[in-house]
Amino acid sequence: MSIKAKPVIHPQRRPAAPEITTQAEAQLRQAAVRVTEARVKVLAALLDAQHAVSHQEVQDRFADMDRVTLYRALDCLTDAGLAHKVAGDDRVFRYSAGADHSAKSSHPQHGHFKCTRCAKVFCLDSVTEAGLLQNALQKTLGKGFRSHDLEFTIKGWCADCTQ
């Protein structure tokens, strides 16, 4: 099982590319979530980001969007399984969109890499073998143990911070 982190690309303050906006709208429809301008903008920003972003980073990108509207959009996307959030050691939630979502499915369980210098959080999408993790859990603790949530974080320095 190989582990690959998404490459680091700093958040940009530009509108999402039309194809990302179209993808965001399609994912909202597929998840049976009402399509609103705020949800499309926020989901497109998450799809465009190469690492998990905080509420503040999204707010900085959309200065014209009300903070409450942004929180509601992020909560809606998380509830619909179109995004997930992970709490950092700094007690700040960071949000990330997953790939290949189907309607009403939750984001597959996976691990994260957190840079202890810049605090960026990256999804380890290739660590999604829930069956392998469940087998390891049962092998270590014995039969009868069953996980329902996974918090797996590797800490270290990202590629930008090691240079």
N, C-alpha and C positions, 0 to 999 in steps of 0.2 A: 504494500500500500504506500503510494508516494504522497507527499504533502507538498502542495504548491500554494503559495500566497499570491494574491493578485498584485501586480506591480503598483508602485506608488505613483500617483498622479495627483498633484495638489488641486483642491477644489477651485473651480474657475467661476467667475461671475458672468457667465454668458448664458443665453438661452440654450436649452437642450436642442440637439439636432432634430430635424423633423421626423426622422425615422425612430428616434428614441421616444419622442412625444407620441407617435402613432403606436409604438409598442406599449407605452404606459396606458393609453386609452384602451387598447385591446385587452391588456391584463385586467384592468378594472372591470370591463364588460364581462370577461370570462369568469371573474370571481363574483359576478352579480352585485357589484358595488356601484352605487350611483356615481356617474362621471361628472366631476365638478372641475372647474379650472384649477383650484388649489390642489386637489388630489392628483391631477394630471401633472402639474408642475413639480410637486414634491416627489411623486413616484419617478418621473423622468430624471430628476436630479439624483435620486438614489441609484437608478439604473446607470446613470452616467458616471457616478463616483467610483473610484477604484479602491476605496477603503470605507469603512463605516464612518459616518459623519454624525456629529452632535447636532442637537436642535439649534444651537447657536450658529454652527457652520451653515446650516440650511437657511436660517434667518438672515445671515449676512449675504447670502446669495439672492434672497428675495426680500430686500429691505421694505418693499411696498406691501408685504403680506403681514397681517396682524399675527402676533405671537400665539394667540388662542386658536386662530384658524389653523396655524401651522401645527400646533399640538394636536388638534382634533384630526387633521389630515394624517399625521403620523400614527395616531392611535387607530384610526380607521384602517390604514394600510397594514398595520401590525395585526389587528383583529382579523382581517381578511386573509392573512397569510401571504401577503404580497411583499412584506418587509418584516424584518425582525430587529429586536433591539437587544443590546448586550450592555450590561453595567460595567463600567471601568472601575479601577481602584480609586479613582478620583470621584466616584459616585455620580458620574455623568453618564447618561445613557447615550449610546451611539446606535445609529440606525443604518441598516443595509438592506438593499433589495436582493432577493435571491434570483436564481436563474430557473427557467422552465417551470413556472408555477402553473398548476392546474386549478380549476375552480374549487374553492373551499378547501384546498390543501394547505397544510401548514408548512413552513420552511423546514426542510429536512434537518435533523440534528447534525451538527457539525462543530468543529473546533474553531478557535480564534488564535491569532498571533497579536500580541500587544507590544508595541515599542515602548520601552520604559524611558526613552529620552523624549520623544515627541508626542507620545500618548496616542498615536494612530492605532486603530484596530483593524485587522485584516481577517476576512473569512478564510478558513481553510476548507474550501469547498470539496476537496478530494477526500476529506475525512468525514464522509457521510455514510459509511458502512455501519448503520445502526446494528445490523445483525452481528458483525464482528465485535462491536463494542459490547453488545448484550452477551455474546459468548464469553468474552474476556471477563465480564462481570460475574457470570455464573461459575466460570472456572476458578476465579479467585475467591469468591464468597460462598459458593455452593448453589445448588438448585433452589429455586424458590425466590431468588432475588430478581426483580424486574425493574428496569429503569423507566421513568416516564419523562425525564428531562435531563439534558446534558449541559454541563458547564465545563468546557475543556479549553483552557487558555495556556498558550506557551508565551512566555515573556522573554524579551531580548531586545535587540536593536534592529531596526529596519534597514534596508539597503541605503537609504539616504543618510541615516545617522551613523553608519559605520564608515562612511567616506571622510 
